[in-house]
Amino acid sequence: MNEEDYFKNLTDRERAIFEGGISMGALFHQFVGTPVSVDTASSLEEAIKKSILLQPAVIDVSVKLNRNLIEKCSGVMGYTSLTGEMLSIKLTTKIKEKTITTCISYDENLQYPIMYIED
């Protein structure tokens, strides 16, 4: 079997959405809980980006961590643990000619870090 055999029951759009969802789930569960400070936020953003770009079909990633929330949550030791509320991420997946943008951001109304298909 080859890669295409596993996904022959999906359209290219569905496969791009699948890859985006898998990547977002991996990212969320891999990095939430990571120690972070205002001083290390940039390097963690870059590490998340480089890690997720390794995933199949991912062609672009934008990672922004909420430094105000990181600072607010940091204790006397000068750091805190990364939470879903601190994440603002967009990733783009592409299968053949179909491109999908998947996002995660904290929704104040839902009080939840929601993952969704933007485009």
Phi and psi restraints in degrees (value plus and minus 20) as a CYANA .aco file:
   2 ASN   PHI    -137.1   -97.1
   2 ASN   PSI     157.2   197.2
   3 GLU   PHI     -75.1   -35.1
   3 GLU   PSI     -63.2   -23.2
   4 GLU   PHI     -80.7   -40.7
   4 GLU   PSI     -52.1   -12.1
   5 ASP   PHI     -81.7   -41.7
   5 ASP   PSI     -52.2   -12.2
   6 TYR   PHI     -94.2   -54.2
   6 TYR   PSI     -42.0    -2.0
   7 PHE   PHI    -139.5   -99.5
   7 PHE   PSI      -3.8    36.2
   8 LYS   PHI     -85.8   -45.8
   8 LYS   PSI     -36.8     3.2
   9 ASN   PHI    -109.7   -69.7
   9 ASN   PSI     -13.8    26.2
  10 LEU   PHI    -138.8   -98.8
  10 LEU   PSI     127.1   167.1
  11 THR   PHI     -94.8   -54.8
  11 THR   PSI     146.7   186.7
  12 ASP   PHI     -81.2   -41.2
  12 ASP   PSI     -57.8   -17.8
  13 ARG   PHI     -83.9   -43.9
  13 ARG   PSI     -66.7   -26.7
  14 GLU   PHI     -81.2   -41.2
  14 GLU   PSI     -59.7   -19.7
  15 ARG   PHI     -86.2   -46.2
  15 ARG   PSI     -60.7   -20.7
  16 ALA   PHI     -83.3   -43.3
  16 ALA   PSI     -60.2   -20.2
  17 ILE   PHI     -85.1   -45.1
  17 ILE   PSI     -63.9   -23.9
  18 PHE   PHI     -76.0   -36.0
  18 PHE   PSI     -70.5   -30.5
  19 GLU   PHI     -82.1   -42.1
  19 GLU   PSI     -59.6   -19.6
  20 GLY   PHI     -83.9   -43.9
  20 GLY   PSI     -63.1   -23.1
  21 GLY   PHI     -85.1   -45.1
  21 GLY   PSI     -62.8   -22.8
  22 ILE   PHI     -81.6   -41.6
  22 ILE   PSI     -64.2   -24.2
  23 SER   PHI     -85.5   -45.5
  23 SER   PSI     -62.3   -22.3
  24 MET   PHI     -83.6   -43.6
  24 MET   PSI     -64.2   -24.2
  25 GLY   PHI     -82.2   -42.2
  25 GLY   PSI     -62.6   -22.6
  26 ALA   PHI     -82.3   -42.3
  26 ALA   PSI     -66.6   -26.6
  27 LEU   PHI     -78.7   -38.7
  27 LEU   PSI     -71.0   -31.0
  28 PHE   PHI     -77.9   -37.9
  28 PHE   PSI     -71.1   -31.1
  29 HIS   PHI     -97.5   -57.5
  29 HIS   PSI     -39.1     0.9
  30 GLN   PHI     -99.7   -59.7
  30 GLN   PSI     -60.2   -20.2
  31 PHE   PHI    -122.9   -82.9
  31 PHE   PSI     -44.0    -4.0
  32 VAL   PHI     -81.9   -41.9
  32 VAL   PSI     109.6   149.6
  33 GLY   PHI      83.2   123.2
  33 GLY   PSI     -30.6     9.4
  34 THR   PHI     -86.1   -46.1
  34 THR   PSI     113.5   153.5
  35 PRO   PHI     -82.4   -42.4
  35 PRO   PSI     115.6   155.6
  36 VAL   PHI    -167.8  -127.8
  36 VAL   PSI     126.5   166.5
  37 SER   PHI    -151.4  -111.4
  37 SER   PSI     151.5   191.5
  38 VAL   PHI     -79.4   -39.4
  38 VAL   PSI     -57.6   -17.6
  39 ASP   PHI     -90.3   -50.3
  39 ASP   PSI     -46.3    -6.3
  40 THR   PHI    -123.0   -83.0
  40 THR   PSI     -21.9    18.1
  41 ALA   PHI     -77.6   -37.6
  41 ALA   PSI     -62.8   -22.8
  42 SER   PHI     -82.2   -42.2
  42 SER   PSI     -63.9   -23.9
  43 SER   PHI     -89.3   -49.3
  43 SER   PSI     -52.7   -12.7
  44 LEU   PHI     -89.7   -49.7
  44 LEU   PSI     -60.0   -20.0
  45 GLU   PHI     -77.0   -37.0
  45 GLU   PSI     -65.0   -25.0
  46 GLU   PHI     -86.6   -46.6
  46 GLU   PSI     -60.4   -20.4
  47 ALA   PHI     -83.5   -43.5
  47 ALA   PSI     -62.6   -22.6
  48 ILE   PHI     -81.4   -41.4
  48 ILE   PSI     -67.4   -27.4
  49 LYS   PHI     -79.0   -39.0
  49 LYS   PSI     -70.5   -30.5
  50 LYS   PHI     -83.9   -43.9
  50 LYS   PSI     -56.8   -16.8
  51 SER   PHI     -85.5   -45.5
  51 SER   PSI     -67.1   -27.1
  52 ILE   PHI     -92.7   -52.7
  52 ILE   PSI     -49.1    -9.1
  53 LEU   PHI     -83.7   -43.7
  53 LEU   PSI     -35.9     4.1
  54 LEU   PHI     -95.1   -55.1
  54 LEU   PSI     -39.0     1.0
  55 GLN   PHI     -87.8   -47.8
  55 GLN   PSI     126.4   166.4
  56 PRO   PHI     -77.5   -37.5
  56 PRO   PSI     117.5   157.5
  57 ALA   PHI      55.8    95.8
  57 ALA   PSI     -28.7    11.3
  58 VAL   PHI     -98.4   -58.4
  58 VAL   PSI     103.0   143.0
  59 ILE   PHI    -133.3   -93.3
  59 ILE   PSI     -34.2     5.8
  60 ASP   PHI    -177.7  -137.7
  60 ASP   PSI     126.3   166.3
  61 VAL   PHI    -162.7  -122.7
  61 VAL   PSI     114.8   154.8
  62 SER   PHI    -142.1  -102.1
  62 SER   PSI     104.3   144.3
  63 VAL   PHI    -144.9  -104.9
  63 VAL   PSI     105.8   145.8
  64 LYS   PHI    -151.8  -111.8
  64 LYS   PSI     106.9   146.9
  65 LEU   PHI    -123.6   -83.6
  65 LEU   PSI     119.9   159.9
  66 ASN   PHI     -95.9   -55.9
  66 ASN   PSI      75.8   115.8
  67 ARG   PHI     -84.8   -44.8
  67 ARG   PSI     -53.0   -13.0
  68 ASN   PHI     -82.8   -42.8
  68 ASN   PSI     -62.1   -22.1
  69 LEU   PHI     -90.2   -50.2
  69 LEU   PSI     -58.2   -18.2
  70 ILE   PHI     -79.6   -39.6
  70 ILE   PSI     -67.3   -27.3
  71 GLU   PHI     -83.1   -43.1
  71 GLU   PSI     -64.4   -24.4
  72 LYS   PHI     -80.5   -40.5
  72 LYS   PSI     -57.9   -17.9
  73 CYS   PHI    -107.1   -67.1
  73 CYS   PSI     -32.2     7.8
  74 SER   PHI     -88.9   -48.9
  74 SER   PSI     114.0   154.0
  75 GLY   PHI    -109.3   -69.3
  75 GLY   PSI    -184.4  -144.4
  76 VAL   PHI     -84.2   -44.2
  76 VAL   PSI     -39.4     0.6
  77 MET   PHI    -102.2   -62.2
  77 MET   PSI     -27.2    12.8
  78 GLY   PHI      68.5   108.5
  78 GLY   PSI      -7.9    32.1
  79 TYR   PHI    -169.5  -129.5
  79 TYR   PSI     152.3   192.3
  80 THR   PHI    -164.2  -124.2
  80 THR   PSI    -198.7  -158.7
  81 SER   PHI    -118.2   -78.2
  81 SER   PSI     117.1   157.1
  82 LEU   PHI     -81.8   -41.8
  82 LEU   PSI     115.2   155.2
  83 THR   PHI    -144.3  -104.3
  83 THR   PSI     145.4   185.4
  84 GLY   PHI     -80.1   -40.1
  84 GLY   PSI     -49.5    -9.5
  85 GLU   PHI     -84.9   -44.9
  85 GLU   PSI     -41.5    -1.5
  86 MET   PHI    -108.7   -68.7
  86 MET   PSI     -27.2    12.8
  87 LEU   PHI    -114.7   -74.7
  87 LEU   PSI     116.8   156.8
  88 SER   PHI    -158.6  -118.6
  88 SER   PSI      85.1   125.1
  89 ILE   PHI    -153.7  -113.7
  89 ILE   PSI     118.6   158.6
  90 LYS   PHI    -146.5  -106.5
  90 LYS   PSI     113.1   153.1
  91 LEU   PHI    -152.6  -112.6
  91 LEU   PSI     125.8   165.8
  92 THR   PHI    -134.2   -94.2
  92 THR   PSI     109.1   149.1
  93 THR   PHI    -136.4   -96.4
  93 THR   PSI     130.6   170.6
  94 LYS   PHI    -159.8  -119.8
  94 LYS   PSI     109.3   149.3
  95 ILE   PHI    -144.0  -104.0
  95 ILE   PSI      95.3   135.3
  96 LYS   PHI      33.1    73.1
  96 LYS   PSI    -134.1   -94.1
  97 GLU   PHI    -121.6   -81.6
  97 GLU   PSI     -15.2    24.8
  98 LYS   PHI    -119.9   -79.9
  98 LYS   PSI     103.1   143.1
  99 THR   PHI    -138.2   -98.2
  99 THR   PSI     113.9   153.9
 100 ILE   PHI    -148.5  -108.5
 100 ILE   PSI     120.9   160.9
 101 THR   PHI    -130.3   -90.3
 101 THR   PSI     102.1   142.1
 102 THR   PHI    -131.8   -91.8
 102 THR   PSI     119.2   159.2
 103 CYS   PHI    -151.1  -111.1
 103 CYS   PSI     139.2   179.2
 104 ILE   PHI    -157.2  -117.2
 104 ILE   PSI     112.3   152.3
 105 SER   PHI    -174.6  -134.6
 105 SER   PSI     137.8   177.8
 106 TYR   PHI    -101.7   -61.7
 106 TYR   PSI     107.1   147.1
 107 ASP   PHI    -122.6   -82.6
 107 ASP   PSI      93.1   133.1
 108 GLU   PHI     -80.0   -40.0
 108 GLU   PSI     -61.3   -21.3
 109 ASN   PHI     -83.6   -43.6
 109 ASN   PSI     -61.1   -21.1
 110 LEU   PHI    -103.3   -63.3
 110 LEU   PSI     -37.0     3.0
 111 GLN   PHI      31.6    71.6
 111 GLN   PSI      31.7    71.7
 112 TYR   PHI    -176.0  -136.0
 112 TYR   PSI     120.8   160.8
 113 PRO   PHI     -99.1   -59.1
 113 PRO   PSI      80.1   120.1
 114 ILE   PHI    -111.8   -71.8
 114 ILE   PSI     118.0   158.0
 115 MET   PHI    -123.5   -83.5
 115 MET   PSI     115.5   155.5
 116 TYR   PHI    -175.1  -135.1
 116 TYR   PSI     142.5   182.5
 117 ILE   PHI    -110.9   -70.9
 117 ILE   PSI      97.2   137.2
 118 GLU   PHI    -102.6   -62.6
 118 GLU   PSI     -60.0   -20.0
